Amino acid sequence: MENELTFDYGTVFVDHGRGRVEMSCSCRAAACRGLITSEDWQEPAFRRRHRGDLSFAVQERIAAAFPDGEHDPV
């Protein structure tokens, strides 16, 4: 049996003020989005799926976008 390690770069990508960052994904997973961007964190489903696995930089973006803390109720 072969195992493959995958990593969702959307959990760490932020634009750092230089504009949108994006790259194509070639993981071939059934649920793959196909395009990884520095804006993936803006999608509620993405935040729910990766809750607890987001980089500090992405968490800061989310906190700044939702200062009341009322984002993505479970």
C-alpha positions, 0 to 999 in steps of 0.5 A: 500500500502506498501512502502519500502525504498532502498539505493544503497550502491554503492553511498558510497562504496570506498575501502579505500586502502584495496581492492575491497569491495562487497556485494550481494543485496537482494532488488529484484528490477527489475533494481537491479545489484545484486552485490554492489561493491566499484568499481560501480562508475567506470561505466558511467551509474552508475555515470549518474544515481546517479549524485548528490547523490554520497558521497564525498568519491566517488566523490573524486575517480571520480575526481582523475580518471578524473582530466580533468573533462571530464567524462560522458558528458550528 
